[in-house]
Amino acid sequence: MRLIIEDIVKRFEDKQVLREAGFSFEQGKIYGLLGRNGAGKTTLFNCLSKEMATDGGQVLLEENGNRRELREQDVGYVYSLPILPEFLTGYEFVKFFMDINRDKLKTEQGIDHYFDMMSMTTEDRHRLIKNYSHGMKNKLQMLLFLLTKPPVILLDEPLTSFDVIVALEMKNMLREMKRDHILIFSTHILQLASDLCDELVLLNNGKLSGVPSELLKSPEFEQSVIQLLKDDEAHV
Ligand SMILES: Nc1ncnc2c1ncn2[C@@H]1O[C@H](COP(=O)(O)OP(=O)(O)OP(=O)(O)O)[C@@H](O)[C@H]1O
């Protein structure tokens, strides 16, 4: 399975954020999306999840050699600040989500199985979401995608809010999930990107470009990426 972005364009009035950006993402890899503040990472995610209309280009999903346009329901989007019903407990919310999505669920397992996967304690799952930490809210959002299994999962700076233990659990979870999904996460943390990602993609001057994979594990990685971002800036 592949996610193919072709010449995508996005403008806000006279500001062009995405300039015929193109890239192909494959199932089985974790992609880190890196770009400077305001480079357009969130805009790209919003366009892929159809929350925003694009001004040109197309986004395709290729499965078993067949290509079709990417649909809204193909994308699971983990927001950096998730909006969840604060007046429910995590358990009540997941139960409600399962009830209303019964036809889309790709699971036979009960709710507790998923909370176990997310390492959320019994106490926490029956606590009001209002009292959840930022990281717990992210976990809860991730849990929903374990249920519906959208082919493409986008994570907007997800791991920054997790403590070291939870971040490690989430990393393992993402590594597990990459087999069945196309996973792209945006981050500003270079160390996290090199540690977790199989490939790194830069968003710079409205274009997407891959970082050579041999660079990812090299000692000069950090300096090289900074240089790449600086160099591209000079080309504007
Ligand atoms: N709805 C909007 N209306 C007008 N301009 C917007 C809108 N959304 C984003 N922009 C502009 O598009 C540019 C890209 O913003 P975006 O939030 O996508 O960047 P980002 O790479 O996610 O940044 P950061 O790393 O700081 O979160 C910015 O200049 C921003 O001001």
The ligand as an SDF file (V2000), in Angstrom:
LIG
                    3D

 31 33  0  0  0  0  0  0  0  0999 V2000
   -6.3230   28.8530    8.3430 N   0  0  0  0  0  0  0  0  0  0  0  0
   -5.2720   29.5770    8.0090 C   0  0  0  0  0  0  0  0  0  0  0  0
   -5.4140   30.8170    7.4760 N   0  0  0  0  0  0  0  0  0  0  0  0
   -4.3560   31.5690    7.1040 C   0  0  0  0  0  0  0  0  0  0  0  0
   -3.0650   31.1560    7.2130 N   0  0  0  0  0  0  0  0  0  0  0  0
   -2.8500   29.9300    7.7180 C   0  0  0  0  0  0  0  0  0  0  0  0
   -3.9340   29.0900    8.1560 C   0  0  0  0  0  0  0  0  0  0  0  0
   -3.3990   27.9190    8.6070 N   0  0  0  0  0  0  0  0  0  0  0  0
   -2.0590   28.0310    8.4900 C   0  0  0  0  0  0  0  0  0  0  0  0
   -1.7240   29.2400    7.9570 N   0  0  0  0  0  0  0  0  0  0  0  0
   -0.3660   29.7050    7.6570 C   0  0  0  0  0  0  0  0  0  0  0  0
    0.2900   28.6980    6.9020 O   0  0  0  0  0  0  0  0  0  0  0  0
    1.6680   28.5840    7.3060 C   0  0  0  0  0  0  0  0  0  0  0  0
    1.9270   27.1320    7.7070 C   0  0  0  0  0  0  0  0  0  0  0  0
    1.3200   26.8670    8.9540 O   0  0  0  0  0  0  0  0  0  0  0  0
    1.3090   25.4300    9.6220 P   0  0  0  0  0  0  0  0  0  0  0  0
    0.5720   25.5630   10.9200 O   0  0  0  0  0  0  0  0  0  0  0  0
    0.8180   24.4480    8.6510 O   0  0  0  0  0  0  0  0  0  0  0  0
    2.8660   25.1930    9.8780 O   0  0  0  0  0  0  0  0  0  0  0  0
    3.6140   24.0970   10.7580 P   0  0  0  0  0  0  0  0  0  0  0  0
    4.7520   23.6050    9.9270 O   0  0  0  0  0  0  0  0  0  0  0  0
    2.6380   23.0920   11.2570 O   0  0  0  0  0  0  0  0  0  0  0  0
    4.1660   24.9850   11.9450 O   0  0  0  0  0  0  0  0  0  0  0  0
    4.6130   24.6110   13.4610 P   0  0  0  0  0  0  0  0  0  0  0  0
    5.8000   23.7240   13.3480 O   0  0  0  0  0  0  0  0  0  0  0  0
    4.9700   25.9400   14.0130 O   0  0  0  0  0  0  0  0  0  0  0  0
    3.4340   23.9840   14.1310 O   0  0  0  0  0  0  0  0  0  0  0  0
    1.8780   29.5980    8.4320 C   0  0  0  0  0  0  0  0  0  0  0  0
    2.4500   30.7480    7.8600 O   0  0  0  0  0  0  0  0  0  0  0  0
    0.4870   29.8650    8.9300 C   0  0  0  0  0  0  0  0  0  0  0  0
    0.3850   31.1720    9.4300 O   0  0  0  0  0  0  0  0  0  0  0  0
  1  2  1  0
  2  3  1  0
  2  7  2  0
  3  4  2  0
  4  5  1  0
  5  6  2  0
  6  7  1  0
  6 10  1  0
  7  8  1  0
  8  9  2  0
  9 10  1  0
 10 11  1  0
 11 12  1  0
 11 30  1  0
 12 13  1  0
 13 14  1  0
 13 28  1  0
 14 15  1  0
 15 16  1  0
 16 17  2  0
 16 18  1  0
 16 19  1  0
 19 20  1  0
 20 21  2  0
 20 22  1  0
 20 23  1  0
 23 24  1  0
 24 25  2  0
 24 26  1  0
 24 27  1  0
 28 29  1  0
 28 30  1  0
 30 31  1  0
M  END
$$$$
